[in-house]
Amino acid sequence: MTPSIDATLAALADPTRRAVVGLLSRRPLRPSAIADALSATRPATSRHLRVLRRAGIVREEVPADDARARVCELRQEPFAELRQWLDDVEAFWAEQLEAFKRHAERPRPRRKG
């Protein structure tokens, strides 16, 4: 695995951070809206968002109309890398299962007895 996939998986290991990703998969949100939706404190939400930002999963944008506000949104790249890795693992196991199936279904010589 690449370091970025390791960081993505480590960040997503926490159920609260997965919930944040679920919320942000619908639309970008302000950190306060994320905290409210999760019934979490703002400091706790800030810590989770920091982990997600460091892993490259979330980015924060400052809207042009309000320089004091921050809006969080998902980045696609970490998920594309994760999807590619999962596709590779799935292809490996599909090949292994197909080889086992061919082995199990091959005709066997009859034993004389």
N, C-alpha and C positions, 0 to 999 in steps of 0.2 A: 504494500500500500504506500501511496505517496504521503508525505507529511500533511498536505492539505486535507486529504481524506481522513487521516488520523484525527486532525483537529475538528473536522466536521462531525465525525462519529463521537468524539469526546464531548463536544458541545451538545449534541443531540441525545446524549445518554441521560440527561436530566428531564424528567417529565414536564416540569414547568417550562423549560426552554422549548420542548416540543410543542407545548400549548401555545407559546409565543409564535412559533413558526406557523402553527395552524391558523392563528388569528391573522398574521401578516400574509398568509397565502390568499386571503380573501381581498385584502386591500392594505395600503400603507396606513399606519396609525401613529398617533403621538404616543410617547411613553406613558403619559397619564391615562390615555384610553386603554392601553394594554393593561396597566395596573388595575384599572377599574373592572375590565372584563374578566381578569383572573382573580379578583378580590384579593389582590396582593398589595403590600405596601409599596410606595414609590421607591424607597431605597432597595428593597429586594428586587423589584423589577429592573431597576438600574443595574444591579449586579448581574442579573441574567442577560440583559441586553449587552453589557460589556463583554461577557464571554462570547456571545453570538457575534458581536462585531470583531473581536480578536480572531475568531475562527473564520471570518470572512463571509459569514452567512447573512448578516444584516448590515445595512448601511444606513446612516442617518443623513437626511437632507434638510436644509434650511429653506423653507418656502420663501419665495421672492417677496411676498406681501407681508411677512412677519419674521424679522430676523431673530426674534427671541424664541420662536418655536422651533421644534425639531420634529421631523416625521421619519419614522423607521419604515424601511421596506426591505424585502428579501432580495438577495442577489442570486442570480440563476446559476452562476459558475460552479459553486460548491455542489449543487444538486446534480448538475450535468456530470461532474467528475464522479460523484457517488453512483449515479445511474450507470455510467460506463463500467465502473468497477463491479457493480452488481451484475450487469450483463455478462461480463467476463466470467464471474464465478458461476452464474447460471449456465453458461455455455459449457464450462468445464464439467459440471455435474450432469448436464444432459448427455454429453459424450460418454461419461462414465456409466450412466444408466443404460445407454444404448448398447455399449460394449457388453455389459452384464446380461442384457436381454438377449443379445446374439449368442452369447456363451450358453445361457440357460436353455435356449430354444434350439440349439443345434442338435441334429440327429446323433444319437449315440449308437455305436455298434452293439449288436446283441451279444450277450455272453452265452457261451455254450456251457451247458451245465447238466 
